[in-house]
Amino acid sequence: MHEAARDPVPQTATAGEYVGLLRDIRRRSGLTYREISRRASAAGHWLPPSTLATMLGRTTLPREQTVVALLTACGMPPATIEQWIELRHEIDVRLSRSTRPVAGPALSACCGVRHPQREPEPPVTSYPRRLHPAVIAVAGALLGAYGMRLAHRRDAAPRPVDGPDGEPSHPD
């Protein structure tokens, strides 16, 4: 078992501290990003070295799957991994509580709390305001070619052979 697996799981942490602790586990394991990736893959997890490097280089809370893959590859026992995941969930809950608005529309109506009004965003149009000259040229060429084809079809259309009485309309 690695030295990293012997340390107890902290009881509380911020997202940045959590990632810092994961960095420490990786560092103490003595494994490179590629070795961790290979070990995670052998254990049935998907953790490319680039994803691992990105995860350990940020201060935001990593995805649960990547945490499990990292800890598994570093030799953590399943019970310890569960504790790390529980801590991650606690941090996630704290983060979601801290990002909720304090006073919503219902509280504003009953308590007189005023919120600044946001300007409405302009509607999104489904067409560009100006067409690129190359687009206009291509569209013109296609329409011109289509028009020429229609004109050619009208000229080459077969004329009726039979008249109203069943006789040929023009003798040859």
C-alpha positions in Angstrom: 0.0 0.0 0.0 1.3 3.5 -0.8 2.1 6.1 1.8 -0.7 8.2 0.4 -3.3 5.7 1.4 -2.4 5.8 5.1 -3.4 9.4 5.7 -7.0 10.0 7.0 -9.5 11.7 4.9 -10.0 15.3 6.1 -13.4 16.2 7.6 -13.9 19.5 5.8 -12.3 21.4 3.0 -13.0 23.9 0.3 -12.9 22.9 -3.4 -9.4 24.3 -3.7 -8.2 22.5 -0.6 -9.8 19.2 -1.8 -7.9 19.5 -5.1 -4.7 20.3 -3.2 -5.1 17.2 -1.1 -5.7 15.1 -4.3 -2.4 16.6 -5.7 -0.6 15.6 -2.5 -1.9 12.0 -2.8 -0.7 11.9 -6.4 2.7 13.3 -5.5 3.2 11.0 -2.5 2.2 8.0 -4.7 5.3 8.6 -6.8 3.3 7.8 -9.9 3.4 9.8 -13.1 0.3 11.0 -14.9 0.8 8.2 -17.5 1.2 5.6 -14.9 -1.9 6.7 -13.1 -3.8 6.7 -16.4 -2.6 3.1 -17.1 -3.5 1.9 -13.6 -6.9 3.6 -13.8 -7.6 1.9 -17.2 -6.6 -1.5 -15.8 -9.1 -1.0 -13.0 -11.9 -0.1 -15.5 -11.8 3.7 -15.2 -11.1 6.2 -17.9 -8.6 8.9 -16.9 -6.3 10.3 -19.6 -3.1 12.0 -18.4 -4.4 15.3 -19.8 -7.6 15.1 -17.8 -5.7 14.3 -14.7 -3.3 17.2 -15.2 -6.3 19.6 -15.8 -8.1 18.3 -12.8 -5.1 18.7 -10.5 -4.3 22.1 -11.9 -7.6 23.7 -11.1 -9.2 24.9 -7.9 -12.7 23.8 -8.8 -14.4 20.6 -7.6 -13.5 17.7 -9.9 -16.0 15.2 -11.2 -16.7 12.2 -9.0 -15.6 9.7 -11.7 -12.1 11.3 -12.0 -11.6 11.3 -8.3 -12.5 7.6 -8.0 -10.2 6.8 -10.9 -7.3 8.8 -9.4 -7.7 7.3 -5.9 -8.1 3.8 -7.2 -4.9 4.1 -9.3 -3.0 5.5 -6.3 -3.9 2.4 -4.3 -6.6 3.7 -2.0 -8.8 1.1 -0.4 -12.6 1.2 -1.3 -13.6 2.4 2.2 -11.2 5.4 1.9 -12.4 6.2 -1.6 -16.0 6.3 -0.2 -14.9 8.8 2.4 -13.3 11.0 -0.2 -16.5 10.9 -2.3 -18.6 11.8 0.7 -16.4 14.8 1.4 -16.7 15.8 -2.2 -20.5 15.6 -2.0 -20.4 17.8 1.2 -18.3 20.4 -0.6 -20.6 20.3 -3.6 -23.7 20.9 -1.3 -22.0 23.8 0.4 -21.0 25.3 -3.0 -24.6 25.0 -4.3 -26.0 26.6 -1.2 -23.6 29.5 -1.4 -24.4 30.2 -5.1 -28.2 30.4 -4.5 -29.7 33.9 -4.7 -30.6 35.2 -1.2 -33.9 37.0 -2.3 -35.9 35.7 -5.1 -39.0 37.2 -6.7 -41.3 35.8 -4.0 -39.2 37.3 -1.2 -39.0 40.5 -3.1 -42.7 40.8 -3.3 -43.4 40.2 0.4 -40.4 41.9 1.9 -39.8 44.9 -0.4 -36.4 43.7 -1.5 -35.5 45.3 -4.8 -33.4 43.7 -7.5 -31.8 45.6 -10.4 -33.5 45.0 -13.6 -31.5 43.3 -16.4 -31.9 44.7 -19.8 -33.6 42.1 -22.1 -31.2 40.4 -24.5 -31.8 41.1 -28.2 -33.7 38.3 -30.0 -31.5 35.9 -31.9 -32.2 35.9 -35.6 -31.9 32.9 -37.7 -30.3 34.7 -40.6 -27.2 36.8 -40.9 -27.7 40.6 -41.2 -25.3 40.8 -44.2 -24.4 38.2 -46.6 -20.8 37.7 -47.6 -20.1 38.7 -51.2 -18.9 35.2 -52.1 -22.2 33.7 -50.8 -24.1 36.1 -53.1 -21.9 35.2 -56.1 -22.4 31.5 -55.6 -26.1 31.9 -55.1 -26.4 34.0 -58.2 -24.4 31.5 -60.2 -26.6 28.6 -59.0 -29.8 30.5 -59.7 -28.6 31.5 -63.1 -27.7 27.9 -64.0 -31.1 26.7 -62.7 -32.8 29.4 -64.8 -30.9 28.4 -67.9 -31.8 24.7 -67.4 -35.5 25.6 -67.1 -35.4 27.7 -70.3 -33.6 24.8 -72.1 -36.3 22.4 -70.9 -39.1 24.6 -72.2 -37.4 24.8 -75.7 -36.8 21.1 -75.8 -40.3 20.1 -74.6 -42.1 17.7 -77.0 -44.9 19.3 -78.9 -48.3 17.5 -79.1 -48.4 15.2 -82.1 -52.1 14.6 -82.2 -54.7 17.3 -82.9 -58.2 17.4 -81.5 -59.5 14.8 -83.9 -56.6 12.4 -83.4 -54.8 13.4 -86.7 -51.2 14.7 -86.6 -51.3 18.5 -86.0 -48.5 19.2 -88.5 -47.5 17.1 -91.5 -43.9 16.1 -91.9 
